């Protein structure tokens, strides 16, 4: 365990050195059974230097707890380590990450997952799903299905909490139910030998 923690700390330091002080590395238990992978950090994440600490992170904590998965038991990170931004009207806002940013982030992410050795991956949104399951992944068609990820680890993708926060009324309740179903599928994969699918 100590060797794993030391290797993780070295990878974290190397990543911050390579990508700069505003990079947000993953955090959590070094022997976590579940790894959660999002898209990229936002404003709050960069400010605190931690993943999933804004509104989406608080909602994620709530959803995990409702699914019987404690945040303390998971490792949580993003594909992209730097906040992708755009300037408009003097304001800075988030934008989808570019291909090069995803490629750069994957270099660190694959090493993170190799060190943690989770038993199941929960992928939040299309970006991590396409990076770790396959480019043809489509959320509406493939969410909730257990796939064999590029690391060989079972992976289930669901809607990102930030997407859920943009929904209202019945749409919010419907998407929230779907996310909880998908998290339950991930939890079951820890308890039984899952049948894994491959993207064509």
Secondary structure as the mmCIF struct_conf table of DSSP 4:
data_model
#
loop_
_struct_conf.conf_type_id
_struct_conf.id
_struct_conf.beg_label_comp_id
_struct_conf.beg_label_asym_id
_struct_conf.beg_label_seq_id
_struct_conf.end_label_comp_id
_struct_conf.end_label_asym_id
_struct_conf.end_label_seq_id
HELX_RH_AL_P HELX_RH_AL_P1 UNK A 2 UNK A 19
TURN_TY1_P TURN_TY1_P1 UNK A 21 UNK A 22
STRN STRN1 UNK A 27 UNK A 28
TURN_TY1_P TURN_TY1_P2 UNK A 30 UNK A 31
BEND BEND1 UNK A 33 UNK A 33
STRN STRN2 UNK A 34 UNK A 40
HELX_RH_AL_P HELX_RH_AL_P2 UNK A 43 UNK A 48
TURN_TY1_P TURN_TY1_P3 UNK A 49 UNK A 49
BEND BEND2 UNK A 50 UNK A 52
BEND BEND3 UNK A 54 UNK A 54
HELX_RH_AL_P HELX_RH_AL_P3 UNK A 55 UNK A 66
TURN_TY1_P TURN_TY1_P4 UNK A 67 UNK A 68
HELX_RH_3T_P HELX_RH_3T_P1 UNK A 71 UNK A 73
STRN STRN3 UNK A 74 UNK A 80
BEND BEND4 UNK A 82 UNK A 82
STRN STRN4 UNK A 85 UNK A 88
TURN_TY1_P TURN_TY1_P5 UNK A 89 UNK A 90
STRN STRN5 UNK A 91 UNK A 94
HELX_LH_PP_P HELX_LH_PP_P1 UNK A 96 UNK A 98
HELX_RH_AL_P HELX_RH_AL_P4 UNK A 99 UNK A 116
BEND BEND5 UNK A 119 UNK A 119
STRN STRN6 UNK A 120 UNK A 124
BEND BEND6 UNK A 125 UNK A 125
HELX_RH_AL_P HELX_RH_AL_P5 UNK A 126 UNK A 132
TURN_TY1_P TURN_TY1_P6 UNK A 133 UNK A 133
TURN_TY1_P TURN_TY1_P7 UNK A 135 UNK A 136
HELX_RH_AL_P HELX_RH_AL_P6 UNK A 139 UNK A 142
TURN_TY1_P TURN_TY1_P8 UNK A 143 UNK A 144
STRN STRN7 UNK A 147 UNK A 148
TURN_TY1_P TURN_TY1_P9 UNK A 150 UNK A 151
BEND BEND7 UNK A 152 UNK A 153
STRN STRN8 UNK A 154 UNK A 158
HELX_RH_AL_P HELX_RH_AL_P7 UNK A 161 UNK A 165
TURN_TY1_P TURN_TY1_P10 UNK A 166 UNK A 166
HELX_RH_AL_P HELX_RH_AL_P8 UNK A 169 UNK A 191
BEND BEND8 UNK A 192 UNK A 192
HELX_LH_PP_P HELX_LH_PP_P2 UNK A 194 UNK A 196
STRN STRN9 UNK A 197 UNK A 197
#
